[in-house]
């Protein structure tokens, strides 16, 4: 199967991977950072690492710089494995072309821009459904059952809140100073707060920090999906993306949506000099959403 993008995408794929690996011998083609996730969540899944050049934020179509030798070796490897199924949950013709090149007997995915001919099976899922529903559609096609609650959250009654201030792209980042103000309010009221950012490059350490959290607050980014996968309730500050497409999958997940914009979801390609959808969210607006999510009331919440 293919999941060539970020940590959040991989986290959303993990329930499918775990369920599929019970019935099938599963190979995942993904970025090298999938190693740590597979070791913790799906240890029987084999990884073939690939940093696909079309997943870069900049210069993705400078074709002369693409690692053509590496791509050719990958295709030879895939064809030599004689896979029964090849799947992708993304509506991306580039994925579908790679599935076709793999020589797999059956190719399953969600066509776009006339990529139907590259696929054998097209699960029935609405185009604007959440990514988790796309994986569920593939699971149904393959006769795999993603057990409800297989990553059932552990009851977390503590007061340790982990914040993550980063994101894969600047347009999804709420200003760090505002996160610090939220954290300061909670800390003053006796909550333990831990603030992380993208300087933490060790994924194993990040997973350990997230697993020890009672609550998670962050941007629309990979760490929030990892926290949900670990059973931690999440609060997400959205900007250009829509919660209905990419909200973390946890029964106690909550969020605040960014300001309305006629171009949303714009998938990180903001048409304005600054992403007002997220920058215009004030501390007070976010704070008043966080209070009930933490189980507080205006009477018991820290004073602003």
C-alpha positions, -999 to +999 in steps of 0.1 A: +000+000+000+010+036-005+010+065+020+036+088+008+028+120+027+031+132+063+029+119+098-008+127+101-016+108+070+003+078+083-015+080+116-048+079+099-037+049+079-026+029+110-060+013+118-062+000+083-026-013+084-031-031+117-063-047+105-049-057+070-018-072+086-040-098+104-052-112+071-024-103+046+013-099+045+015-061+041+042-039+026+040-001+030+057+024+007+061+055+028+086+082+039+114+068+062+097+083+093+072+055+091+098+033+107+090+045+143+052+043+138+053+008+124+075-004+152+050+009+178+016+003+160+021-023+132+053-042+137+046-069+112+042-045+083+073-042+060+084-008+050+099+002+017+111+038+023+104+064-004+106+102-001+085+108-032+096+140-049+060+151-057+053+153-020+077+182-014+062+216-006+086+234-030+101+225-063+081+193-066+081+194-104+117+202-111+119+169-129+156+170-136+162+168-099+140+138-093+158+107-081+150+087-113+174+059-104+158+054-070+124+054-085+134+029-112+148+006-085+116+009-065+095-001-095+117-031-101+114-041-065+076-038-065+072-057-097+094-085-084+072-090-054+041-099-074+016-083-050-020-095-050-033-060-041-020-025-043-040+003-026-039+040-019-065+061+000-056+093-018-074+107-049-041+112-066-033+100-101+004+100-092-003+073-066-024+054-091+003+055-117+027+040-092+002+013-083+000+005-120+037+004-124+039-020-095+023-048-116+000-058-088-029-081-098-056-059-083-053-021-078-077-003-055-081+034-050-102+065-056-099+078-091-094+115-101-087+133-133-094+102-155-072+078-135-100+052-135-081+031-161-051+027-137-074+010-111-094-022-110-116-013-080-131+020-068-146+018-033-177+039-029-168+068-007-179+104-010-152+126-025-152+150+004-153+123+031-128+122+059-095+104+051-104+077+076-135+068+056-114+063+026-093+037+045-125+021+057-137+018+021-105+001+011-108-022+041-143-032+030-131-039-005-103-062+008-126-080+032-108-065+062-126-053+093-112-023+111-124-032+146-143-004+162-124+009+192-093-012+184-073+018+196-097+025+224-086+055+245-075+050+280-094+071+306-072+101+312-081+120+343-048+138+349-039+175+343-009+171+320-015+190+287+010+187+259+011+214+233+027+211+199+034+245+182+045+233+148+030+221+115+042+208+082+035+242+065+035+278+078-001+284+068-013+259+094+006+275+123-012+296+150+013+320+165+035+305+192+030+334+216-007+327+217-001+290+225+022+302+253-006+324+267-031+295+268-004+274+285+003+301+310-033+303+320-035+266+325-002+265+344-014+293+368-044+271+376-024+241+385-022+222+352+011+207+341+019+220+306+046+208+282+053+228+250+069+211+220+078+223+186+093+211+153+128+213+169+120+178+183+131+156+154+133+123+173+100+106+165+104+080+192+108+108+218+078+127+204+057+096+207+068+091+243+059+126+252+025+123+235+017+090+252+023+106+286-002+134+279-037+136+294-047+162+268-032+175+235-035+210+220-020+219+187-022+229+151-037+209+122-006+187+120+009+152+124+014+153+162-023+158+168-031+126+148-004+107+166-018+118+200-053+106+189-038+073+178-022+069+212-056+075+228-051+111+239-080+136+236-070+163+211-079+200+206-069+213+171-066+248+158-076+247+122-068+272+095-069+264+057-081+228+062-115+215+072-121+194+103-146+172+084-117+160+062-088+157+086-098+160+123-080+136+146-098+104+151-106+103+189-141+103+204-132+133+226-115+153+198-125+189+196-114+219+175-119+254+164-123+262+127-104+290+110-120+320+097-143+315+066-125+318+032-140+311-003-109+291-012-110+266+017-098+239+018-068+253+000-043+225+010-015+248+020-016+270-011-028+303+004-038+329-021-032+358+003+001+373+017-008+358+051-032+330+061-059+351+078-081+321+084-058+310+112-040+342+122-073+360+129-083+335+156-078+353+189-066+338+222-100+345+237-118+326+210-096+296+214-096+298+251-134+297+253-135+266+232-108+249+253-126+255+286-155+230+281-133+205+263-112+203+294-143+198+315-141+232+331-169+257+336-166+295+335-167+294+373-138+269+376-117+281+346-086+301+352-093+339+351-082+356+319 
